[in-house]
Amino acid sequence: MKLKLIFLIQFIYLKHVLPEKSKIAIIGSGIGGSSCAYFLKQNIGNAVNIDLYEGNKIGGRLATVEHFDTSYEIGGCVIHEANKYMNYFRNKFKLKKRVDDSDENLGIYDKNGFQFLSSNFKIITYAKILWRYGFSIYRLRSFIEDMLHKFDKIYDLQEKGKSFATVEELFAEADQSFLPYFNVTSKDGFSKFAKVNERTINDLVKGSLRVNYGQANNVHLFVGSVSVAGMFGDLWAVDGGNKKIPELLVQHSQVNFFKNYVYKIEFDKKHKKYVVQSLDNQTNQKLTITYDIVVLANPINSDSKTPIKFANFTKPILVQGKYQRTTATLISGHLNGSYYGLSKNNVPHTIIHNDETDIINSIGKIRPVTKVKKYDDDIWKIFSQQPLTADKLDRLFEKYEIINVKDWLAYPKYEKLGLSNEFILHDKLYYINAIEWAASAMEMSVIGAKNVALLIQKKLSSNEAESYKVKEDYKKVEL
Ligand SMILES: Cc1cc2nc3c(=O)[nH]c(=O)nc-3n(C[C@H](O)[C@H](O)[C@H](O)COP(=O)(O)OP(=O)(O)OC[C@H]3O[C@@H](n4cnc5c(N)ncnc54)[C@H](O)[C@@H]3O)c2cc1C
């Protein structure tokens, strides 16, 4: 009887007084999942045990492909100077910046030929820009600068530890004036809010959206602005490849890493926990582990190639929207000037295909991820809506070799206006990629990851407060 009482006291003590480490599963080790693991470890490392699941490769949409002795970016390639978290990680891990400082020519091409062609002489290019776009180019720039300034407030909020249940709430708190941006197309929004003329919207806004999102200016103004921001301000990449950042984040997060594909998450109503079922890709072995908290750091779009089944939930988990297919084709070869009606020496380094009916979005010359003395100088990356046929490539290139073709479900299809995406899908089930519906970019995934890490921190501290309350009640009973 005495022994039973001791066991009972021990059980109550362990259960209610000593806080147990919370078990967290993060699904996906792209920049979103890896940075969430890192933030959690930094802020509440002692209170959590993290398992990180990855069905493919660390880095996700940040990936490189090999060609001879060097590699090339095939996914997310450039980072804006205003991206504070990406810059912070680069500094933290002592990685070098890779900046493309070569003066490269740009052409905007449609069915009527080149609408804009830059010159080898900067002064002529500026004159051409002014002639074609007039003051709209300055208005566009100042609108983007203002947007970036307002965007900075998100960093201040996160620094103060503020977290938000929805993407909309996050933007509303940063600056109320962001909200209308989600309810107007880029075509109408740049005209209404930035007073930019139609030609500038048609050439530059649409052109940037073709390159960056494989879409046109019917997408909402916020994603349009993120896209256009890349035209102004310096861009950089990580020397050695952008995927180095997620790789280092994983290394520094002390997670248990499972090279497994998660296919089912079941809610255990009785214990209020999540049962995560996964499959090891190599051995085909199944694994089932129960968690207090689950973070989805992978898109759960309706056309996902790696879908997860959600079972037994008290409210349905909405798998919303589709992703835009973008095929990245890497070619070593000579671009055929006559395809564009140009002589060989006048072919620009980047050509935006601005017709929405054209399956090619853009063609651009690219450089290796590390500066090497000797490299193939004629490497081109083509973004298209679907894989290119041999016939199309034969017409585009004089002589060529295909290095790699990567068919991405690249970013959300921003077909609908409005924004009501949720970071909290269910109690203690979080979704980082909700933020991609505002705009898909590396920095956006990190902001989503930081928000989810803060939400978890808040949840755990409220649980802790609960457990202290239990402790107090327990003492009262003792008295
Ligand atoms: C071609 C291309 C060009 C781009 N260019 C730029 C750019 O220049 N600048 C920029 O900022 N952004 C760019 N982006 C967007 C940027 O790459 C993404 O927004 C960002 O990398 C998304 O990171 P993430 O971690 O949220 O998602 P992901 O990188 O997609 O990571 C999700 C991870 O989850 C894994 N996963 C999925 N399902 C499961 C499952 N069921 N079980 C286990 N693991 C799973 C995946 O394998 C993946 O590794 C580009 C994207 C593409 C495709």
The ligand as an SDF file (V2000), in Angstrom:
LIG
                    3D

 53 58  0  0  0  0  0  0  0  0999 V2000
   12.6450   27.4170  -60.5210 C   0  0  0  0  0  0  0  0  0  0  0  0
   12.4730   28.2480  -59.2740 C   0  0  0  0  0  0  0  0  0  0  0  0
   13.0830   29.4840  -59.1920 C   0  0  0  0  0  0  0  0  0  0  0  0
   12.9490   30.2550  -58.0320 C   0  0  0  0  0  0  0  0  0  0  0  0
   13.6350   31.4340  -57.9250 N   0  0  0  0  0  0  0  0  0  0  0  0
   13.6600   32.0730  -56.7310 C   0  0  0  0  0  0  0  0  0  0  0  0
   14.5420   33.1610  -56.5130 C   0  0  0  0  0  0  0  0  0  0  0  0
   15.3160   33.5350  -57.4000 O   0  0  0  0  0  0  0  0  0  0  0  0
   14.5250   33.7690  -55.2930 N   0  0  0  0  0  0  0  0  0  0  0  0
   13.7010   33.3470  -54.2730 C   0  0  0  0  0  0  0  0  0  0  0  0
   13.7360   33.9290  -53.1730 O   0  0  0  0  0  0  0  0  0  0  0  0
   12.8760   32.2950  -54.4610 N   0  0  0  0  0  0  0  0  0  0  0  0
   12.8450   31.6380  -55.6430 C   0  0  0  0  0  0  0  0  0  0  0  0
   12.0430   30.5490  -55.8130 N   0  0  0  0  0  0  0  0  0  0  0  0
   11.1080   30.1800  -54.7400 C   0  0  0  0  0  0  0  0  0  0  0  0
   11.8510   29.5150  -53.5750 C   0  0  0  0  0  0  0  0  0  0  0  0
   12.7380   28.5480  -54.0910 O   0  0  0  0  0  0  0  0  0  0  0  0
   10.8330   28.8700  -52.6450 C   0  0  0  0  0  0  0  0  0  0  0  0
    9.8800   29.8320  -52.2520 O   0  0  0  0  0  0  0  0  0  0  0  0
   11.4770   28.3240  -51.3700 C   0  0  0  0  0  0  0  0  0  0  0  0
   12.6660   27.6310  -51.6630 O   0  0  0  0  0  0  0  0  0  0  0  0
   10.4720   27.4280  -50.6880 C   0  0  0  0  0  0  0  0  0  0  0  0
   11.0970   26.8190  -49.5850 O   0  0  0  0  0  0  0  0  0  0  0  0
   10.2490   25.8670  -48.6220 P   0  0  0  0  0  0  0  0  0  0  0  0
   11.1640   25.3170  -47.6220 O   0  0  0  0  0  0  0  0  0  0  0  0
    9.0740   26.6120  -48.1320 O   0  0  0  0  0  0  0  0  0  0  0  0
    9.6730   24.7320  -49.5620 O   0  0  0  0  0  0  0  0  0  0  0  0
   10.4890   23.5880  -50.3150 P   0  0  0  0  0  0  0  0  0  0  0  0
   11.8090   24.0800  -50.7250 O   0  0  0  0  0  0  0  0  0  0  0  0
    9.5800   23.0620  -51.3600 O   0  0  0  0  0  0  0  0  0  0  0  0
   10.7210   22.4880  -49.1910 O   0  0  0  0  0  0  0  0  0  0  0  0
    9.7580   21.5220  -48.8650 C   0  0  0  0  0  0  0  0  0  0  0  0
   10.4880   20.2230  -48.5900 C   0  0  0  0  0  0  0  0  0  0  0  0
    9.5390   19.2740  -48.1210 O   0  0  0  0  0  0  0  0  0  0  0  0
    9.8340   18.0150  -48.6960 C   0  0  0  0  0  0  0  0  0  0  0  0
    8.5620   17.2670  -48.6840 N   0  0  0  0  0  0  0  0  0  0  0  0
    7.4520   17.5210  -49.4040 C   0  0  0  0  0  0  0  0  0  0  0  0
    6.4790   16.6520  -49.0910 N   0  0  0  0  0  0  0  0  0  0  0  0
    7.0000   15.8180  -48.1560 C   0  0  0  0  0  0  0  0  0  0  0  0
    6.4720   14.6950  -47.4450 C   0  0  0  0  0  0  0  0  0  0  0  0
    5.2220   14.2690  -47.6340 N   0  0  0  0  0  0  0  0  0  0  0  0
    7.2850   14.0760  -46.5520 N   0  0  0  0  0  0  0  0  0  0  0  0
    8.5640   14.4970  -46.3390 C   0  0  0  0  0  0  0  0  0  0  0  0
    9.1060   15.5480  -46.9980 N   0  0  0  0  0  0  0  0  0  0  0  0
    8.3250   16.1950  -47.8860 C   0  0  0  0  0  0  0  0  0  0  0  0
   10.3350   18.3420  -50.0840 C   0  0  0  0  0  0  0  0  0  0  0  0
   11.1230   17.2930  -50.6070 O   0  0  0  0  0  0  0  0  0  0  0  0
   11.1370   19.6160  -49.8310 C   0  0  0  0  0  0  0  0  0  0  0  0
   12.4820   19.3380  -49.5670 O   0  0  0  0  0  0  0  0  0  0  0  0
   12.1470   29.7680  -56.9600 C   0  0  0  0  0  0  0  0  0  0  0  0
   11.5370   28.5260  -57.0580 C   0  0  0  0  0  0  0  0  0  0  0  0
   11.7020   27.7570  -58.1970 C   0  0  0  0  0  0  0  0  0  0  0  0
   11.0650   26.4020  -58.2670 C   0  0  0  0  0  0  0  0  0  0  0  0
  1  2  1  0
  2  3  1  0
  2 52  2  0
  3  4  2  0
  4  5  1  0
  4 50  1  0
  5  6  2  0
  6  7  1  0
  6 13  1  0
  7  8  2  0
  7  9  1  0
  9 10  1  0
 10 11  2  0
 10 12  1  0
 12 13  2  0
 13 14  1  0
 14 15  1  0
 14 50  1  0
 15 16  1  0
 16 17  1  0
 16 18  1  0
 18 19  1  0
 18 20  1  0
 20 21  1  0
 20 22  1  0
 22 23  1  0
 23 24  1  0
 24 25  2  0
 24 26  1  0
 24 27  1  0
 27 28  1  0
 28 29  2  0
 28 30  1  0
 28 31  1  0
 31 32  1  0
 32 33  1  0
 33 34  1  0
 33 48  1  0
 34 35  1  0
 35 36  1  0
 35 46  1  0
 36 37  1  0
 36 45  1  0
 37 38  2  0
 38 39  1  0
 39 40  1  0
 39 45  2  0
 40 41  1  0
 40 42  2  0
 42 43  1  0
 43 44  2  0
 44 45  1  0
 46 47  1  0
 46 48  1  0
 48 49  1  0
 50 51  2  0
 51 52  1  0
 52 53  1  0
M  END
$$$$
